[in-house]
Every structure is written in C-alpha cells, then in structure tokens.
C-alpha cells in the first residue's frame, strides 16, 4: 500500500490520513510482518522523530 494514496492533508506540522478499515494502526505484537499505518508513516517520512496518532470518532458513535 502506498501512503500517498491515504494522505488527505499535510503541512510542516502534521499529516491527516484516511486509514482503511483493514489496515492496522500499530504493528501487531504477534506478527510484525503485517502492514500498519505507523509502519507506513515511519518508512515514508524524512524524519525519524516520534509522532502521535489521533483518531477522529464519527459523531454518530
């Protein structure tokens, strides 16, 4: 999967992505080979600094 296809908005401070329902947010603790959003972001960013993931929950919840 290409991270570029998930990016909704980005600037110097943050990146907003649309995560598909089947994509893990963080790596699976039993199978590190499964693709995750955090892995995609870490592999495709110029900096190795930590980042914070924030999820918007729809108002219908």
Secondary structure, 3 states (H helix, E strand, C coil): CCHHHCEEEECCCCEEECCCCCCECCCCCCCCCCCEHHHHHHHCCCCCCCCCCCCCCCCCC
